[in-house]
Amino acid sequence: MGKLLFAAVFSLSVTGAWAQHGSSAQNMVLLGHDDLQGRSAYQPLVRENKGRWIAYVGHHGGKTINPLTKKEEDSGTSIVDVTDPKKPRYLAHIPGEPGIAESGGAQMVRVCNGSELPKGDKSKVYLLRTFGNLGHEVWDVTTPEKPTRITVIVDKLKGTHKSWWECDSGIAYLVSGVDGWRVRRMTQVYDLSDPAHPRFIRNFGLVGQQPGATGPVPTELHGMISTGAKGNRIYFGYGTNKSGVMQIVDRQKLISGPAEPTPENLLAPEVAHLDLNANNGAHTALPVSGMQVAEFAKDMDQGKRDIIVVVDEELANECQEPRQFVWIVDATDEKTPVVISTFNVPEASGNFCSRGGRFGSHSSNENQPPMYYGKYVFVAWFNGGIRAIDIRDPYHPKEAGYYIPATTAKTDKRCVKDASGAERCKIAIQTNNLEVDDRGYIYAVDRADTGLHIVEFKP
């Protein structure tokens, strides 16, 4: 059993709502915190930038004062120096689309160094981000304190979300909503090897989503993870909290195949397709290939397994929908992936349904540095904080640690309606997304305005 590092502290507020105030942890310790100006945060990404470690954070819509400019700004992208994880330093804010929640902001961020990309300026650092639901942009963040916009890749969209950018090839897979397509989110493939001069390749989605299709519409896209040119696979997740689909795609066939979105052309790159049930989605599909499972080391295949960690996203507050959690998929036989186990955080371990806000999974880390690869995966669990999952035996995953942040004066309330229709609100941590940098530090951001938490895992 791990050592208990912090005690969970709870108190009853004067309004009669349970308010979580203290932090709690097992095998994790908080190193640093930045309040991100009290903005609701979605996606963190941490990359080295000319000797400094920089965190780029995408935000939901909303407005607040930027102390650096003394002006009220629409939430967009925060840039934070985390070279010393114990002393994060806020550098800049890039405003996003006006609006509230997911109707505005700039939720998604991806970053590539020019030295990694095939073309473009080798001395620069580039940031790819959404602009609300309207479009995708590229920014120059070579000097993080002074970001400048380079180009708008595409605009006049009706939806955006969790895109991916391959730094080795420059190919980007943009989650977009394009007129004519039957869903709010599908995939646009662009060549951003020279970020200043984007080149459109094709539109892509599930058969039935394309313009002119008839019949039932498959669940919309949430996001994807690519293994790049070397791995030649893309793992798509469709269906946030229901009717999930995990799709494995041959990357080269997707990029070089016919662009016309006919059913035949959409099916051609597909390697495999796994349907989840009506109550669970596929927010994130994280490939963990080439694992050596000790239990099967003496078998003919020496225990080698290709695993995919599929994570759903909880949407409703206070457990008012089916629970979303983690599915472990064995894709060693790639054309026939099969669910072999699941991971869930027991509600009774923290009375999470009564704490307020969402309780359930959201997404995993995407960067997998060597010290964790094939051993641990980290998942954001809303009011359950950060959860570390030991996947060394993927048939029997188990919890290896957790960190639930403390609320602050900036933590926002989360509300539900009771049986009478009256609104009931509680203050609650909402760890929304997280990432791991190449040094092994975990970065988690909060949907309820509590900021960025930098955590060290000590199994």
N, C-alpha and C positions, 0 to 999 in steps of 0.2 A: 504493500500500500504506500502511496505517495505521502510525503510529509505535508501536513496542513499548514499553509503559509499565512493565510489571512482568515479571519472569522467573518461569517456573514452576519450582518447586523440589520435588523428590521425594526420599524416602529410604526405605530398607528397615528396617522395624521389627524389634525383637528377636523377634517372633513369626513372622517370615517373611512377613507381609502387607504389601503396598504401602500406605503411608499418605501421602496428599497433605497437604503442610504449607504450601507457599507459595501465593501468589496469582499469577494471570497475567492479562494484559489486552492489548487492542488497541483503541485509540480510546475507551477508557473509563477513568475514574479513580475510585477509592473516596474518597468524601467523609467518610462517617461510618458508625458501626456501633453497634448496641445488641444485647446478648445475649438480650433478651426473657426474662430469668430462666432461660435454658436450656430453654425450652419448644419442642416441635415445632410449627412454624408452617405454616399453610395459606394464608389469603388476606389480603393487605395492601390497605388502602384509605386514601387521603390526601385530606383535604378541609380547606378553610379554615374556621376556627371563630373568628369575632369577632376577626379580625386575627392569629390564630395558625394555623399549619399543623399539623394533628394527624394522626398515623398511627393507624389502628385495625387491629389484626391478629387474625384468627381462628386458634385453635389446635386441634390434635388433642388427644385425651385423654391423661391422665397427671397426675402430681402433682409438685409441687416447692414449695420455700419461696418465699413472696413477701416480699422484704426490706422492703417498705413496711409490711406488717402483722405480720411476724415469724411468720407462720402458714403451714402447709402447705396449699396450695389446689389443687383440681382445675383443670387448665388450661382457659381459656375465651377471654377477649378482653383483649389488651393495648392500652393507650392511651399513645402516645408523642408528645411535642412535638418536631416536626422543623422548626420555624420556622427554626432555624439547622441546615442539614443536616450540618454538621461537628460539631455538639454535640447529638445527640438526647438527650432527657431523658424517662425513663420516669415516667409520671404515675399510672397506676392499672391494676389487673387485676380483671376481673370473672370469678369462677369459672364453670366450665361444668359439664356433666354428668359425674359420676364414670364412669370407664372408661379404657381404654387405646386408643391409635391412633384409628381412625375410629369406634369404639364409644362414644366420649365426647367431651368438649371442647365447642367452639362454633366450628366451622370457618369459617362464613361471616359476613361483615359488609357492611352497606350503610348509608350515612349520608345524610340529607337535612336541610337547614336548614329550620326552620319558615317562614322568609320565602319559600322556594321553593314550599312546598306550598299547595294551594288552601284548606285549612282548618287547624285546629289553632292552637297558640300560635305566633305569628310570632317571638317572642323566643327560642324554644328550638331546640336541635339534637337530632335524633332518630337513634338507632342501631337498625337492624333486624339481628337476629342469629339464628342457629340455637341451640338448646340440645341439643347432642349430636344424636342421631337422633330425639329425642322431640318436639320442637316448635320454634316460632318465637316470638320475643319482640321487644318494642320497649322501648328504654331512653332515658332523658333524659341526654344527655351535654353539655348546655349548659355546665356546668362540668366539664371532662374529668377533673379530679382527684376528682370526687365523682359518679360515675354512679349513677342510680337507675332501677329497673325501673318502667315505666309499665303494661304489660299483657302477657299471654300471648295471642297471636293464635290459635294452635291448638296442641294437644298430643296426647298418646297416638298419635303417629305411629310408623311403623316405618322411617323413613328421611328424611334431609334432605340438602341439599347446596347447589349454587351458584346461589342465588336472584338476582333482579334487582328493583330498586325505582326507578320513575320519579319523580324529584323534581318534575317539572313538572305531573304529573297526580295523583301519589300512588298510582297503580296498582302493585301488587307481584305478581310471579310467583314463587311459593314452590315450591321443589323439595321434594316431600313423598312419604311413603309412606302411603297411605290404605287402611284395611281394605276388602277387596273388589276393589281393583285388582290386576292380575296381575303387577305389577312393584314393585320396592322404591322406585323414584323416578318420579314423574310431576309434573304442574303443578297447583297450586292458585292461582287468581287471586283477589286480595283488593283492596279499595279501602282504602288507608291514607292517604287525603288528610287525614284527621284521625287521626293515629296512635293516639290514646287510644281510638278507637272504630272498630275494624276492621269491615269489612263484606264478607262472603263473596260472590263473584260466580259462580265455577264451577270445576269440575275439568276437566282437559284432558290428553290424551296421544295417542299414535299409535293408530290403529284396531287392535284386537286386544289392547290393554292394559286396556281398560275392564272393569268387572264384568260377568259373564255371557258374555263372549266365549269362543270355542272356537278350537282350532287353535294354530298356532305363536304364540309371544309375541314381539313386536318388542323389540329391545334397549332397555334402560331409559334414561331421561333423565339427562343430566349437568348441563346448565345452559343458560342463554339470555342473549341480549343484545337489548334493545329500543331502537329509535330514538325512542321516545316518540310523543306525539300528532302531532308535526310530520312525522316520517318514516313513521309508520303501519306499521311492520314489526317483527317479532320474529324473531330468528334462533336456532333451537334446535339444540343438539348432543346427539345420543344415541349411546351406545356408547363407553365410555371407551377401550378398546384393541382392539375388534373389532366387526365388523358395524356400522360407523358410519352414522348418518343425519344429514344436515344438512337441516333443514326451515325454509322461509320461511313465515311466517304473517301474514295481514292482521290487524293489531292491533285495529282497530275491530270487525271481524267476530267476533273472539275474545271481546271484552269484551261486546258487545251481542247476540251470538247466543244461541240456546237453550242452556240449561245442562245438560239431560239428555244424558249421554254416550253417545248412540247413534252408530253408525258414520257416519251422515249428518251429525250435528251436529259430530262431531270432524273430519270432512273439510272442512266448509264454510269454515273460515277459511284452509285451506292454500292457499298460492300455488304452492309448488314443494317438491319432495322429491328429494334426491340421496342415493343409496346408495353408500357406500364398500364396499371389499371385506371379506372375513371376517377379515382380519388387522389392520385399522386402524379406529380409532374416531373419534368427533367430540366431543372434550372442549369446545372453544371454537369458536364461529363468529362472527368479528369482521367486520362490514360496513365496507368502505371505498368509499363510493359517490362517483360523480362525478369519478373520477380522469381526468386528462388525460395520456394516454400519448404521449410525444413521437414515437415511431416512427410513429404513425398520425395525426399532427397535420394532414397534408395530405389525409387521406381525407375522404369525404363526411360522416362523423360526427365529424370533427375529433379523433378519438382518445379520445372520452369513454367510459369504462368503469366499470361497477359491479362491484367486486371483493369477495369474501368470503375471509378468511383462516381456514381450518379447521385446528385443531391437535388432534392425538391426545395421549393420556397414556400414557407408559411405566409399566408396573406391576412387571415382574420385575427383580431385581437381576442385574448382570453379563451383560446381553444374552441372557438365557435366555428370550426370546420374540421375535416379529417386531418389527423396529424401528418405533417411532412417530415421526412427523415432521410437517411442515407441508404442507398442500395449498392451492394458490391456485386459487380458483374464479372464473370469469367468469359473473356473473349479470346482464349487461347485457340479455340476453333472459331476463327474470326467471323465466318459467315453465319455462325449460330451462337451468338452470345446468350448467356443464361445467368439469371440472378442466383447467387450462391449464398448470400447472407444479407442481413440488414444491420444498421446501427441506429439506436434511438437513445435519447437522454430520458431517463425515467422522470415523469412529472412529479412524483412524490418526493424525489430527492431534493426538491427546493420549493414545493408547492407552487410551481411555475404558472399554472393556469390562473391562480388568484393574484399574481404579482402585478398584472397589468401589461398591456401591449401584447405583441406576438410571442408565442412560445413554439419553437420548431426550428428546423434547419433553414438555411438560406443558400449558402454557397461555400465551396472549399477554397483553399489556396490554389493558385495555378502554377506559380514558380515552385519548383521542387529541387532545392539544392541537395548536394550529395549526402549531407549528414542526415537528411530525412527521407530521401527517395527510397521507396519500397518498404519503409518502416512506419512513418507517421504521416497522417493527413490531418489538416486543421480545418474545422468547419465553424462558421458563424451561426449561432443558435439564438439570435435575438435576445430575449431576457435571460436566456441560459448562457450568454456570453460566448467565449471562445472554447471550443471543445477539441482536444487532441485525441485522435483515434489511432490506436496501434493496429496496423493492417499486416503485420508480418505473417500472421496466419489469416489470410483474407476470408477463410471459411468461418472464422470465429473472431471478428473484430472486437476490440474492447477499448474502453476509455483509458487514456494514459495521463490525463490531466485536464484542467480547465482554469479559466480566469473569467470571473464576472466583475465588471467594473463597478465602481461606486457612482451613484448619481451625483450631480452637482446642481448649483443654482440655475444652470442653463438647460438641464434635462427637461424635455417637454413632456406634457401629459399625453396619454393614450386613452381613447374613450370607446365605450360600447353602449348600446341601449338595452335596458332591462326589460322585463316582461311587460311593464306598463308603458314602455316607449320613452321613459325618462333616460337621459344620458348620464352615465357613470364614468368618471375619469380617474386615472391613476398615473402617478409618476413612475416611469419604468425605463431601465436600460434597454436599448434595442440595438445590440451589436449586429451590424447590417452586412458587412463584407469584410474580408481580411486578406492579407497577403504576407508572404515570407520573403525576406531578401536573401541574397547569397551569403550573408554572414550568419543567417539562421534566426534573426529577430522576426517576431510576428507583429504585424501592424493591423489593428482592427479599428474600424470607424463606426460611428453610432448614428442611427437613423433619427434618434430623438434629440439631436443637437448637443450631445455630450462630448463630441470631439474625437480625437485620435489617441488610441492607447498603444504604447509600444511595450511588448511583453517578451520576456525570455523564458524559454521552455527548459525545464531541468528534470528530465525523466530519471 
